[in-house]
Every structure is written in C-alpha cells, then in structure tokens.
Amino acid sequence: MDSEEESFIRLFPPEGPQDEGSEGPEQLRREVERLKEFYSALEQDHAKLQIAEKAAEQKTQELKKELNKIFEQQLCLNGDEERACQIFAIKEENSRLRQEKQVLKNKLEELRVLWNDPVRMLSALPEKKMVFKGLTVNKDDMNKLMLTPLIRYPLPGGSALITFEEAKVAQRIIELREHTVELSCGELEELDQCRMQVKAVPVELLVPSALEIRLTQSSRSILVSNLPSLDISKDGLLDKLELFFSKTKNGGSEVESREFLEDSDQVVLTFTQDGVAEQLIEKGFIQVPIGKGTHKVKISPCMSADISNMQVRA
C-alpha cells in the first residue's frame, strides 16, 4: 500500500496576483484538467483502499479459520486428556472390583465347602466339658460306634419280655420250656394256693449292625453358647437375645423363634430370612449387652442329625 504522500494530491495556489473576474477560458480549462487529475487520483486511491480492504478482510478470515482450527485442536487435546483420565480411573475401578469379586468368590467357596461338608464345621460348635468314663479300645476299633440297644418289643396279650444279665440263664430257662409260677404269698392251704403255668420261648430281636447319620446345618438358625451365669430368668435372657439379634445393625433380622436346649445353657435362635445365620456364624463371637454389662457369646451353626441308613441283624 502507498504512503500518505502518494495517496493525496497537494493543491498549490495559482502564481501571481489574480483579480476577480479576470479568469479566462484557458485558465478555466487548466483548472478543469487539474480537477480531473485530482479526481482520477482519488479514484485510484479509492480502488487501492478497496483492494487493501478486501485483502485485510481475506487475511482476517484466514486468521479466524486458523484460530478456530487451533482452538478445535486444543479442545481435542483437552478432550483426549480428560478421556484418558476417565479411562484410567475406570481401569483402576475395574481392577479394584475384580479384586473384591475374587475375595468374595473365595469366601463363598469356603462357605460352600463347609455347607456341603458339615462335619468340617464341628470345630465351630460350642465347647462342652466332658468326662470320659468309658473303656479304651484298640486303635483298629477307633472308627467303630458302640450302641447300647434300648429294647422296645411289641408283645401280644398275656406275654412278658424278660431280659437277664447273663445269656446262660436265659438259655437254661428256655431249655426247661415249661415253668410253674407261684402267685400266692405266704403259707396257704393247698386249695388257696395260686399257680400259673407259663412257657418260655426265645425271642428274635433286631439290633443295628450298621448306622449312617446325616448332619444338616440349618440355614436360618444359630446356636448361641458361652452365656453368662446371671441372676436373670431364662425368659428374660431369651428376650434380651431376641431384642439384640433382631436389629440389623447387629447383623441380625426378625427372630422367628427362640428356645433353650434341654440340659444345657445354649439357645437356638431361628430367623425369618435366609443368609442372616451365615453372616453371624462367620463372626464367631459377638459382644451382647446382658444385665449391667456386655458379654462375649459364641455363635455356632445349628446342626440337626437324622438316620440316613441303618442295617439290622437278628
């Protein structure tokens, strides 16, 4: 673009003194030519200004496009960085969840093994002090179960079942077969004496020769042991245990039933929901407020046993 000196025409006053009304045709013609040149110069300047304006506008548009492109690239870079941070955070969370899932899976597998094999849970049962008063046996007989039969034999009318301490006594009576039993007491006359003729016959009794017992763990019941010996009634103790274990903050839920086991200081609590018993059993011990203080009680699985198979012999 030209400088200001090239863009404008400087007008000089006419030389020599001029009087009004003394302008001649020649002078007017020169003045017209001079104005034409001035106008032409103005048109050139105008054209140059338009070209410069268009060039500036084009340059401005190019700069705007370049600036928008740079801005978009910056946004993309910021977006990529933010997405990269999000992806990293998601990966970290997934890794943590996988580890937590594996821990829960291992714990579930342990519970499943214990559930399928209740014998392995015997170590979790409440401790009970016992005194051995039986007879020792050989090592080869350690896995044998010794049973003392409680004989209950259906008898027809007019019959009696007699068990002797020694088998030879029973055998001798059976060999004699016919017996006379004196029913009268004291010394009576012959006519007043009362006798009864009885017959002794052997009886075949079926006794167990093999026995299989199936242990089943209750899914809703727990066994509470190690209870303190306090001056409180059994019903009062049951109420306190039910109130404590019915609260979810203590790991329990609504209690369906509660009862003391016979000849023991152990309580069986049964819940209305599944899954509560397993969580409490996993804790093992828990502090329960009873009386004026808290006492540490033991939580054990509640096992039930039934005969799954039995073989008998005569």
C-alpha positions as CSV (number, residue, x, y, z in Angstrom):
1,M,0.0,0.0,0.0
2,D,1.3,3.5,-0.9
3,S,2.2,6.1,1.7
4,E,0.0,9.1,2.6
5,E,2.1,11.3,0.3
6,E,1.2,9.1,-2.7
7,S,-2.4,8.8,-1.7
8,F,-3.2,12.5,-1.6
9,I,-2.6,15.4,-4.1
10,R,-1.4,18.7,-2.7
11,L,-3.1,21.8,-4.3
12,F,-1.0,24.9,-4.7
13,P,-2.5,28.4,-5.1
14,P,-2.1,30.0,-8.5
15,E,1.0,32.1,-9.0
16,G,0.7,35.9,-9.3
17,P,-2.0,38.1,-8.3
18,Q,-5.5,37.3,-9.6
19,D,-8.3,39.6,-9.7
20,E,-11.9,38.6,-9.6
21,G,-13.5,38.3,-13.0
22,S,-10.1,38.1,-14.7
23,E,-10.2,34.2,-15.2
24,G,-10.1,33.4,-18.9
25,P,-11.2,30.3,-20.8
26,E,-7.7,29.0,-20.8
27,Q,-7.3,29.2,-17.1
28,L,-10.7,27.5,-16.6
29,R,-9.6,24.7,-18.9
30,R,-6.4,24.2,-16.9
31,E,-8.4,24.2,-13.7
32,V,-10.8,21.6,-15.1
33,E,-7.9,19.4,-16.1
34,R,-6.3,19.8,-12.8
35,L,-9.5,18.7,-11.0
36,K,-9.8,15.8,-13.4
37,E,-6.4,14.7,-12.4
38,F,-7.3,15.1,-8.8
39,Y,-10.5,13.1,-9.2
40,S,-8.5,10.4,-11.1
41,A,-6.0,10.3,-8.3
42,L,-8.9,10.0,-5.8
43,E,-10.4,7.1,-7.8
44,Q,-7.0,5.3,-7.8
45,D,-6.7,5.8,-4.1
46,H,-10.3,4.5,-3.6
47,A,-9.5,1.5,-5.7
48,K,-6.3,0.8,-3.8
49,L,-8.3,1.2,-0.5
50,Q,-10.9,-1.3,-1.7
51,I,-8.2,-3.8,-2.7
52,A,-6.4,-3.3,0.7
53,E,-9.8,-3.7,2.5
54,K,-10.5,-6.9,0.6
55,A,-7.0,-8.2,1.3
56,A,-7.4,-7.3,5.0
57,E,-10.8,-9.0,5.2
58,Q,-9.4,-12.1,3.5
59,K,-6.5,-12.1,5.9
60,T,-8.9,-11.7,8.8
61,Q,-10.9,-14.6,7.6
62,E,-7.8,-16.8,7.2
63,L,-6.7,-15.8,10.7
64,K,-10.2,-16.6,12.0
65,K,-10.1,-20.0,10.3
66,E,-6.6,-20.7,11.6
67,L,-7.6,-19.6,15.1
68,N,-10.7,-21.8,15.0
69,K,-8.6,-24.7,13.9
70,I,-6.1,-24.1,16.7
71,F,-9.0,-23.8,19.2
72,E,-10.5,-27.1,18.0
73,Q,-7.2,-28.8,18.2
74,Q,-6.8,-27.5,21.7
75,L,-10.3,-28.8,22.6
76,C,-9.4,-32.1,21.1
77,L,-6.2,-32.3,23.2
78,N,-8.1,-31.3,26.3
79,G,-10.8,-33.8,25.5
80,D,-8.3,-36.6,24.9
81,E,-6.6,-35.8,28.2
82,E,-9.9,-35.8,30.0
83,R,-10.9,-39.1,28.3
84,A,-7.5,-40.6,29.1
85,C,-8.0,-39.6,32.8
86,Q,-11.5,-41.1,32.7
87,I,-10.3,-44.3,31.1
88,F,-7.5,-44.6,33.7
89,A,-10.0,-44.1,36.6
90,I,-12.3,-46.7,35.1
91,K,-9.5,-49.2,34.7
92,E,-8.5,-48.6,38.4
93,E,-12.1,-49.1,39.5
94,N,-12.4,-52.3,37.4
95,S,-9.2,-53.6,38.9
96,R,-10.5,-52.9,42.5
97,L,-13.8,-54.5,41.7
98,R,-12.2,-57.6,40.3
99,Q,-10.1,-58.0,43.4
100,E,-13.1,-57.5,45.6
101,K,-15.0,-60.0,43.5
102,Q,-12.2,-62.6,43.9
103,V,-12.2,-62.1,47.6
104,L,-16.0,-62.6,47.8
105,K,-15.7,-65.6,45.5
106,N,-13.1,-67.3,47.7
107,K,-15.2,-66.6,50.8
108,L,-18.3,-68.0,49.1
109,E,-16.4,-71.1,48.0
110,E,-15.2,-71.6,51.7
111,L,-18.8,-71.3,52.9
112,R,-20.0,-73.7,50.2
113,V,-17.4,-76.3,51.1
114,L,-18.4,-76.0,54.8
115,W,-22.1,-76.2,53.8
116,N,-21.6,-79.3,51.8
117,D,-19.5,-81.0,54.4
118,P,-21.0,-80.1,57.8
119,V,-18.5,-82.4,59.6
120,R,-15.8,-79.8,59.0
121,M,-17.9,-77.3,61.0
122,L,-17.7,-79.3,64.2
123,S,-14.7,-77.1,65.3
124,A,-17.1,-74.2,65.2
125,L,-19.6,-75.8,67.6
126,P,-19.7,-74.7,71.2
127,E,-17.3,-76.2,73.6
128,K,-18.7,-78.6,76.2
129,K,-16.8,-80.0,79.1
130,M,-16.9,-83.8,79.2
131,V,-15.5,-86.5,81.4
132,F,-14.7,-89.8,79.7
133,K,-15.9,-92.8,81.8
134,G,-15.9,-95.5,79.0
135,L,-13.5,-98.2,78.2
136,T,-10.5,-97.7,75.9
137,V,-10.3,-99.8,72.8
138,N,-7.7,-100.9,70.3
139,K,-6.6,-98.5,67.7
140,D,-8.2,-100.6,65.0
141,D,-11.6,-100.1,66.6
142,M,-11.4,-96.3,66.8
143,N,-13.9,-95.7,63.9
144,K,-16.5,-98.0,65.3
145,L,-19.6,-96.8,67.0
146,M,-20.8,-98.7,70.1
147,L,-24.5,-98.7,70.7
148,T,-26.5,-99.9,73.6
149,P,-29.9,-101.0,72.3
150,L,-33.0,-99.8,74.1
151,I,-35.3,-102.8,73.5
152,R,-38.9,-102.0,72.7
153,Y,-40.6,-105.1,71.6
154,P,-44.3,-105.4,70.7
155,L,-45.9,-108.2,72.8
156,P,-49.2,-110.0,72.4
157,G,-51.6,-110.0,75.3
158,G,-50.7,-112.3,78.2
159,S,-47.0,-112.1,77.4
160,A,-44.0,-110.6,79.1
161,L,-40.4,-109.9,78.0
162,I,-37.7,-110.7,80.5
163,T,-34.1,-109.7,80.0
164,F,-31.4,-111.4,82.1
165,E,-27.9,-110.1,82.8
166,E,-26.3,-113.4,81.7
167,A,-27.2,-115.2,78.5
168,K,-26.7,-118.7,80.0
169,V,-29.5,-118.0,82.5
170,A,-31.9,-117.2,79.7
171,Q,-30.7,-120.3,77.7
172,R,-31.3,-122.6,80.7
173,I,-34.9,-121.3,81.2
174,I,-35.6,-121.7,77.5
175,E,-34.4,-125.3,77.7
176,L,-36.8,-126.1,80.5
177,R,-39.6,-124.6,78.5
178,E,-42.5,-125.3,80.9
179,H,-42.5,-123.4,84.2
180,T,-44.9,-123.1,87.1
181,V,-45.0,-119.7,88.7
182,E,-46.2,-119.3,92.3
183,L,-48.5,-116.3,92.6
184,S,-49.7,-116.6,96.2
185,C,-47.8,-115.2,99.1
186,G,-47.1,-116.7,102.4
187,E,-48.1,-120.1,103.8
188,L,-51.6,-121.0,102.5
189,E,-53.6,-124.2,102.3
190,E,-53.3,-126.3,99.2
191,L,-56.7,-125.1,97.9
192,D,-55.9,-121.5,98.5
193,Q,-52.5,-121.5,96.6
194,C,-52.5,-119.9,93.2
195,R,-50.1,-121.1,90.5
196,M,-49.7,-120.3,86.8
197,Q,-48.2,-122.4,84.1
198,V,-46.0,-120.4,81.6
199,K,-44.0,-121.3,78.6
200,A,-40.5,-119.8,77.9
201,V,-39.6,-119.3,74.3
202,P,-36.7,-117.5,72.6
203,V,-37.3,-114.1,71.1
204,E,-35.5,-112.8,68.0
205,L,-34.6,-109.1,68.4
206,L,-33.3,-107.0,65.6
207,V,-30.3,-104.9,66.6
208,P,-28.4,-102.4,64.5
209,S,-25.4,-103.6,62.7
210,A,-24.6,-100.6,60.6
211,L,-25.7,-97.0,61.1
212,E,-25.3,-93.8,59.0
213,I,-26.2,-90.5,60.4
214,R,-26.6,-87.4,58.2
215,L,-25.8,-84.0,59.7
216,T,-27.6,-81.0,58.3
217,Q,-26.9,-77.3,59.0
218,S,-29.9,-75.1,59.4
219,S,-29.9,-72.1,57.0
220,R,-31.9,-69.9,59.4
221,S,-30.8,-71.0,62.9
222,I,-27.8,-70.3,65.1
223,L,-26.6,-71.8,68.3
224,V,-25.7,-69.2,71.0
225,S,-23.4,-70.5,73.7
226,N,-21.0,-69.2,76.3
227,L,-23.8,-67.4,78.0
228,P,-23.1,-65.7,81.4
229,S,-24.5,-67.1,84.6
230,L,-26.5,-64.1,85.9
231,D,-29.4,-63.6,88.2
232,I,-31.9,-63.5,85.4
233,S,-34.7,-65.8,84.3
234,K,-34.5,-67.9,81.2
235,D,-37.4,-66.0,79.6
236,G,-35.6,-62.7,80.4
237,L,-32.4,-63.9,78.8
238,L,-34.3,-65.1,75.7
239,D,-36.0,-61.6,75.5
240,K,-32.6,-59.8,75.6
241,L,-31.1,-62.2,73.0
242,E,-34.1,-61.8,70.7
243,L,-34.1,-58.0,71.0
244,F,-30.3,-57.8,70.3
245,F,-30.3,-60.2,67.3
246,S,-33.5,-58.7,65.8
247,K,-31.6,-55.5,64.9
248,T,-30.0,-55.2,61.5
249,K,-27.2,-53.1,62.9
250,N,-26.1,-56.1,65.0
251,G,-26.1,-58.3,61.9
252,G,-29.5,-59.9,62.7
253,S,-33.1,-59.7,61.5
254,E,-36.5,-60.6,62.7
255,V,-36.4,-63.6,65.0
256,E,-39.0,-66.3,64.3
257,S,-38.4,-68.5,67.4
258,R,-36.1,-68.9,70.3
259,E,-35.6,-71.8,72.7
260,F,-33.2,-73.2,75.3
261,L,-31.7,-76.6,74.5
262,E,-32.6,-79.3,77.1
263,D,-30.0,-79.9,79.8
264,S,-27.7,-77.1,78.5
265,D,-27.1,-73.3,78.7
266,Q,-27.3,-72.9,74.9
267,V,-30.0,-71.1,73.0
268,V,-31.2,-71.7,69.4
269,L,-32.4,-68.6,67.5
270,T,-34.3,-69.0,64.2
271,F,-34.6,-66.0,61.8
272,T,-37.3,-65.4,59.2
273,Q,-34.7,-64.6,56.5
274,D,-32.1,-66.7,54.8
275,G,-28.4,-65.6,54.9
276,V,-28.5,-64.0,58.3
277,A,-27.3,-67.1,60.1
278,E,-24.3,-67.5,57.8
279,Q,-23.1,-63.9,58.5
280,L,-23.4,-64.3,62.3
281,I,-21.6,-67.7,62.2
282,E,-18.8,-66.2,60.3
283,K,-18.2,-63.7,63.1
284,G,-17.8,-66.5,65.6
285,F,-18.0,-64.3,68.7
286,I,-20.1,-61.2,69.4
287,Q,-20.5,-58.8,72.4
288,V,-24.1,-58.8,73.7
289,P,-25.4,-56.4,76.4
290,I,-26.8,-58.5,79.1
291,G,-27.6,-57.2,82.5
292,K,-25.3,-54.3,83.5
293,G,-22.5,-55.1,81.1
294,T,-21.7,-56.8,77.8
295,H,-20.7,-60.4,77.5
296,K,-18.9,-62.2,74.7
297,V,-21.1,-65.1,73.4
298,K,-20.2,-67.7,70.8
299,I,-22.2,-68.1,67.6
300,S,-22.1,-71.6,66.1
301,P,-24.0,-73.4,63.4
302,C,-27.2,-75.2,64.4
303,M,-26.8,-78.8,63.3
304,S,-29.5,-81.5,63.2
305,A,-28.9,-85.2,62.8
306,D,-31.1,-87.9,61.4
307,I,-30.6,-91.6,60.5
308,S,-30.0,-91.8,56.7
309,N,-29.3,-95.6,56.6
310,M,-29.5,-98.4,59.1
311,Q,-28.9,-102.1,58.8
312,V,-30.1,-104.6,61.4
313,R,-29.5,-108.2,62.2
314,A,-31.2,-110.8,64.4
